[in-house]
Amino acid sequence: MAGDNSYKPGEIVKVSGIYSVVHDDGKDTFEVTCVEGEHFPPTRSGKGAHFELKYGATHSHKHGELKGTEARESNDKV
C-alpha cells in the first residue's frame, strides 16, 4: 500500500534514482529510473499505481566530482 515514501504519476521527482512502480494489486511491479525535477510518468493503466524510491542517486551533472575538466585544470595549475 502507498505510504509516505510513495509518489503518484504527475508529481515532481525530488530525488533522482531507481523507483519501483507498484500497482495496488501488487502484480507486475517493475523498476524505472526517474530524474530530479522531472514528473513521474503516467502509467498505462492510468490508475492504481505509485512510485516508491528504491535507491537514490545524485544525477551526474550535479555531482561535484563530475563537473567537467575546467575545475580540474585550474586546480592543476595551482
C-alpha positions as CSV (number, residue, x, y, z in Angstrom):
1,M,0.0,0.0,0.0
2,A,1.2,3.6,-0.7
3,G,2.8,5.4,2.2
4,D,4.9,8.4,2.9
5,N,7.6,7.2,0.5
6,S,5.3,6.8,-2.4
7,Y,4.6,9.2,-5.3
8,K,1.8,9.5,-7.8
9,P,2.2,9.9,-11.6
10,G,2.4,13.6,-12.4
11,E,4.2,14.6,-9.1
12,I,7.6,16.1,-9.4
13,V,10.6,13.9,-8.7
14,K,12.5,15.2,-5.6
15,V,15.3,12.6,-5.6
16,S,16.9,11.0,-8.7
17,G,17.2,7.3,-8.5
18,I,15.6,3.9,-9.1
19,Y,11.9,3.6,-8.3
20,S,9.7,0.6,-8.1
21,V,6.4,1.1,-10.0
22,V,3.8,-0.7,-7.7
23,H,0.2,-1.4,-8.7
24,D,-2.4,-1.5,-6.0
25,D,-2.9,-5.2,-6.6
26,G,0.8,-5.9,-6.1
27,K,1.2,-7.5,-9.5
28,D,3.6,-6.7,-12.3
29,T,5.9,-4.5,-10.2
30,F,9.0,-3.2,-12.1
31,E,11.8,-0.6,-11.7
32,V,12.4,2.6,-13.6
33,T,14.9,5.5,-13.4
34,C,13.4,8.9,-12.5
35,V,15.3,12.2,-12.5
36,E,15.0,15.0,-10.0
37,G,12.9,17.9,-11.4
38,E,11.0,15.8,-13.9
39,H,7.5,14.5,-13.4
40,F,6.7,10.9,-12.5
41,P,5.3,9.5,-15.8
42,P,1.7,8.3,-16.2
43,T,1.1,4.5,-16.2
44,R,-0.7,2.6,-19.0
45,S,-3.5,1.6,-16.7
46,G,-4.0,5.2,-15.7
47,K,-4.9,4.4,-12.1
48,G,-3.9,2.3,-9.1
49,A,-0.1,2.7,-9.4
50,H,2.5,4.6,-7.5
51,F,6.3,5.0,-7.4
52,E,8.5,4.0,-4.4
53,L,12.1,5.1,-4.1
54,K,14.3,2.0,-4.0
55,Y,17.8,3.6,-4.4
56,G,18.5,7.3,-4.6
57,A,21.5,8.6,-6.6
58,T,22.9,12.0,-7.4
59,H,22.4,12.9,-11.1
60,S,25.8,13.0,-12.9
61,H,25.6,16.7,-13.9
62,K,25.1,17.6,-10.2
63,H,27.9,15.5,-8.7
64,G,30.9,17.5,-7.5
65,E,33.5,15.0,-8.9
66,L,32.0,15.1,-12.4
67,K,31.6,18.8,-13.1
68,G,33.9,18.8,-16.2
69,T,37.5,19.4,-16.8
70,E,37.6,23.2,-16.2
71,A,37.7,22.8,-12.4
72,R,40.3,20.1,-12.5
73,E,42.5,22.0,-14.9
74,S,42.5,25.1,-12.7
75,N,43.4,23.0,-9.7
76,D,46.4,21.5,-11.6
77,K,47.8,25.0,-12.3
78,V,47.9,26.0,-8.6
